[in-house]
Amino acid sequence: MGQGFDANVFLAAVAGTGAQFLGRIRANRRTPVLVRLADGSYLSVLGSVPVRIVEARIVVTCKDGTSFTGSYRLATTLTDARRYPAGALVALYHQRWEHESTYYALRHTLLRSRVLHSADPAGVEQELWAQLALYQALRTVMVEAAESRPGTDPDRCGFTTALHTARDGSVNLAADPAIMGETSSGLHRRGVGDRGACRECPA
């Protein structure tokens, strides 16, 4: 869960379903230290819910040597520090940003924050499927580009770079149909497997 979803009533409702949760809490939220654990985390309570607090400090170093630091606290009902080490929970929380990146790519990068044009449900559904198909096609080519560089994590591929390369290739293809396949190879040449530009991981 992201920051802002740490209200006592909400957390109690989530815990009441039997589900476990891991989420970021607000910087000004007070969390009493009940028991300090070996991995640096500690047991606490939020409202009526027993939780474990993990304090994380993130350092991101870019290719040009520039670095960014950030810190936050995570609250979780996974209170067993030996079974769920603090480092593993921080890494797990970080993975949620892949979902956020997907939403951003769909809403802002592809749609440029525009609303859908269709005025009827069938048209809206058609537009949504078209956007999802385009997104999936670009992600597929990005994975292929990453695989062309052994050891490259596809997560490091730049979606905006892939979109611009595909768009340029489409324009060139319209002018010269003989260059079919240029878009895919262009992704490899332009280094989609390496973002090139610095991006700070959200804290």
C-alpha positions in Angstrom: 0.0 0.0 0.0 1.2 3.5 -0.7 1.5 6.4 1.6 -1.8 7.9 2.8 -3.5 4.5 3.4 -2.5 4.2 7.1 -5.7 5.4 8.8 -6.5 3.3 11.9 -10.0 2.3 10.7 -8.7 1.3 7.3 -5.8 -0.8 8.6 -8.1 -2.5 11.1 -10.6 -3.3 8.3 -7.8 -4.8 6.2 -6.4 -6.9 9.1 -9.9 -7.9 10.0 -10.2 -9.8 6.7 -7.3 -12.0 7.6 -5.1 -10.5 5.0 -1.5 -9.4 5.7 -0.4 -5.9 4.6 2.8 -4.0 4.0 2.5 -0.3 3.4 4.2 3.0 3.8 3.1 5.3 6.6 3.1 9.0 6.8 6.3 10.8 8.0 4.4 12.4 10.9 2.8 9.2 12.2 4.0 8.3 15.7 4.8 4.6 16.2 5.8 3.6 19.7 8.7 1.2 20.0 7.4 -1.8 21.9 10.2 -4.4 21.1 13.3 -3.7 19.1 14.2 -6.7 16.8 17.5 -8.0 15.6 17.2 -6.7 12.0 16.6 -3.1 13.1 12.8 -3.2 12.8 10.6 -3.0 15.8 7.1 -4.1 17.0 4.6 -1.3 17.4 0.8 -0.7 17.2 -1.3 1.4 14.8 -4.7 1.9 16.4 -5.7 -1.5 17.5 -3.5 -3.4 15.0 -0.2 -4.9 16.1 2.4 -4.1 13.5 6.1 -4.2 12.8 7.9 -1.0 11.6 10.7 -1.1 9.1 12.7 2.0 8.6 14.3 2.2 5.1 16.9 4.4 3.6 17.2 4.4 -0.2 20.2 5.6 -2.2 20.0 5.8 -6.0 23.1 6.4 -7.9 22.8 7.5 -11.6 25.2 6.8 -14.5 26.7 10.3 -14.2 27.5 9.8 -10.5 24.6 11.9 -9.2 22.9 10.3 -6.2 19.6 10.7 -4.5 18.6 9.6 -1.0 15.3 9.1 0.6 13.9 7.4 3.7 10.5 6.1 4.7 8.8 3.8 7.2 6.9 0.6 6.4 4.3 -0.9 8.6 3.4 -4.6 8.2 1.5 -7.3 10.0 4.3 -9.7 9.1 5.8 -9.5 12.5 8.2 -12.5 12.3 11.6 -10.9 11.6 13.3 -14.2 10.9 10.8 -15.4 8.4 10.3 -11.9 6.8 13.6 -10.0 7.1 13.5 -6.2 6.9 15.5 -6.2 3.7 13.2 -8.5 1.9 10.2 -6.4 2.9 11.8 -3.2 1.6 12.6 -5.0 -1.7 9.0 -6.3 -1.9 7.6 -2.8 -1.3 9.8 -1.4 -4.0 8.3 -3.9 -6.5 4.9 -2.2 -6.2 6.3 0.7 -8.2 6.3 -1.5 -11.2 2.5 -1.2 -11.1 2.6 2.5 -10.7 5.0 2.7 -13.7 2.5 0.7 -15.8 -0.4 3.1 -14.9 1.8 6.1 -15.7 2.9 4.6 -19.1 -0.7 4.0 -20.0 -2.2 7.2 -18.8 0.5 9.8 -19.4 3.1 8.4 -21.9 0.6 6.8 -24.3 -2.5 8.9 -23.8 -0.6 12.1 -22.9 -3.2 12.6 -20.2 -6.0 12.9 -22.8 -9.4 11.4 -22.2 -10.7 8.8 -24.5 -12.6 10.1 -27.6 -15.4 7.6 -27.8 -18.8 8.6 -26.5 -20.3 5.1 -26.1 -19.3 2.1 -24.1 -18.4 0.0 -27.1 -16.1 2.6 -28.4 -14.4 3.1 -25.1 -13.9 -0.6 -24.8 -12.3 -0.7 -28.2 -10.0 2.2 -27.4 -8.9 0.6 -24.1 -8.1 -2.7 -25.9 -6.1 -0.8 -28.5 -4.1 1.0 -25.8 -3.5 -2.3 -23.9 -2.4 -4.0 -27.1 0.0 -1.3 -28.0 1.4 -1.3 -24.4 1.9 -5.1 -24.5 3.6 -4.9 -27.9 6.0 -2.3 -26.8 6.8 -4.2 -23.6 7.4 -7.4 -25.6 10.0 -5.6 -27.9 11.6 -4.0 -24.8 12.1 -7.5 -23.3 13.7 -8.7 -26.5 16.0 -5.7 -26.5 17.0 -6.3 -22.9 17.7 -10.0 -23.8 20.1 -8.8 -26.5 22.3 -7.5 -23.7 23.1 -10.5 -21.3 22.5 -9.6 -17.7 20.2 -6.6 -18.4 17.0 -6.5 -16.4 14.0 -5.6 -18.6 12.9 -3.3 -15.7 15.7 -1.0 -16.7 14.3 -0.5 -20.2 12.9 3.0 -20.9 9.2 2.9 -22.0 9.4 6.5 -23.4 12.4 5.6 -25.5 10.7 2.5 -26.8 7.6 4.5 -27.7 9.6 7.2 -29.5 11.6 4.6 -31.4 8.5 2.7 -32.5 6.8 5.9 -33.5 9.9 7.0 -35.6 10.0 3.6 -37.2 6.3 3.8 -38.1 6.8 7.2 -39.8 9.8 5.8 -41.7 7.9 2.7 -42.6 5.1 4.8 -44.1 7.7 6.6 -46.2 9.6 3.5 -47.2 7.9 0.1 -46.7 11.2 -1.6 -47.5 12.5 -1.0 -43.9 10.1 -3.4 -42.3 11.7 -4.5 -39.0 13.6 -1.3 -38.5 11.6 -0.4 -35.4 12.6 -3.6 -33.5 16.3 -3.3 -34.5 16.2 0.4 -33.8 15.2 -0.4 -30.2 18.4 -2.4 -29.8 20.6 0.2 -31.4 19.2 3.1 -29.3 19.9 1.2 -26.1 16.5 0.5 -24.7 18.2 -1.9 -22.4 19.8 1.1 -20.7 17.6 4.0 -19.6 20.5 6.4 -20.3 18.8 9.1 -18.3 18.7 9.2 -14.5 15.4 8.3 -12.8 15.1 8.5 -9.1 13.2 5.6 -7.6 10.1 6.9 -5.7 10.6 6.8 -2.0 
